[in-house]
Amino acid sequence: MSRDSALQFRVYGHIVATTPLYQAVCDHCPLWLGPVTDCLDRHVQDVRSHAAQHPAPPARWISGMAAPRRATRGVEVGRVPVWRVICDECPRYVGVGGTDREQVLCNIALHVAVHEAHRRLVTEGTIEARRAHQAAVEADPGHWPYC
């Protein structure tokens, strides 16, 4: 079997969604900008930790007036794509998604290794080929639902 005929399947990364990028800003510290992150929990922690440096003045909100804006707040500064591994040969395969394109490329390589190990298992049928296939399946972070 030639190398070209062994690679007839397509495994690729596909953009399935986008996620916002957050950054903390502060009116009291105009030169300070918080780190940019796509993790909402980390962003909330950044805003709260910087806001703790500026105690809020004891202000009363009067009904009918605009609510006072917090000095330290979070803003959305952009969006980043969410990538997922897609395999045309495995229609039920659910690849792992993420915002790190390099990690998705590694996950693609791991799924390709599963196909190569499967082809070896089919052609050789040895215990070593079976173990190599099992190891490749366990290394692949994606999964095949059994429903």
N, C-alpha and C positions, 0 to 999 in steps of 0.2 A: 504494500500500500504506500503510495507516495505521500509526501507531506501535504501537498495541495488537496488531495482527496480526503485527508483526515480532518481538514479544517473547513468543512462545508457549513458548519453551524455559525451563527452570529451571536456573540455576546458583547454587549455594549452598555455604556452608561447613558441614561436618559434623564432629562430634567422632568420631574413629576410635580414639582411645586416650587414656591419661593417662600422664604422666611425673612422676617424683618431683621434689620441690624439696629441695635439700640446704642445710644450714647447718653451719658449724664452730662448736664450743663448746669452752671450755677450763676445766678445774677450777682451774687456777692463777690465771686472770683471770676472776672471776665476772661482771664488768661488761662483758667483751668478748664480742661476738657477731660471727661472720664474716658475709660477705655471703650472701644467699639466691640460689641459682642452680639452673637446671635442667640445667646442663652438668656431667657427672660429672668430666671432666678438669679443668675450672676449679676445681671443689670440692676435688678431691684436691690441687691446687696450693695452694689456700688453707689447707688443713689442714697440709700439709707446711711451708709458709712460716711459719705461726704456731708450729708445734711446734718449729721450729729455734730459736726464742727461749727455749725451756725445755729445756735438755739433760736427758736422762733419767738418773735416778740409777742407779748400778750395782747393780741388784737381781738376785738370783738367784731363778728360779722353782723352787719345790720341787714335785716330782711329787706329785700328789694334792691339791694346793691349787688354789684358783681362780687363774687367770692374772691378773696385775695389769692393770688397765684403764689405757689411755693417758690422759694428762691432756688432750690436745687430740685431739678426735675429731669425726667427722662424724655428723650426725643427719638423718633425714628429717623435714621439717617440714610437709609437705603434698604435694598432687598438683595438677598443672595439665593442662588438656585439650590434646590435640594435634588441631588442625584440619586438614582436607583439603578441597580444592575438588572438588565433585561436579557433574557436568553430566548432566542427564537426556537431552539430545539426543545426547551423545557417549558411548555406553556403554563404549568402549575408552579414553577419556581418563583419564589418570592425573595428577591434580592434585598440586601440591606441598603437603606437610604442614608444619605448624609450630605452635609454641606462641604466636606473636604474632598475635592476632586481627586487628589493623590490617593486618598484612602479608597475611593471608589475604584480607581485603576488597580489597586492591589486586590480588591475584592473580585474584580473581573478576572485577574490572573488566577486567583484561587478557584474560581468557577471553571475556567478553562482547564485547570489541572484535574478537576473532577471528570470532565469529558475525556481527557487523555487517559486517565486511570481506568475509566469505564471501557474505553476502546481496548486497552491492554487486557482488561479482565475478560472481555468477550473473545479476543483473539487467542490469548494464552490459557486462561481458565485455571491458573495455578493459585496455590495458597498465597504466594507472595503478591500476585496481582490483586487478589481479593483484599489482602491487608493494605496494599497501597491505595486501593479504591476507598476502603473504609477510612483510612487516614485523610485522604483528600476530601471526602464528604464531611468529616468532622472539622477540618480546617476551614471549610467554606462557611462564612457567617450567615449566608442565606439559608432558606429552608424550603422543603417541599411539604405542603399540607396534605394530610392523609384523609381528606374528606371527599 
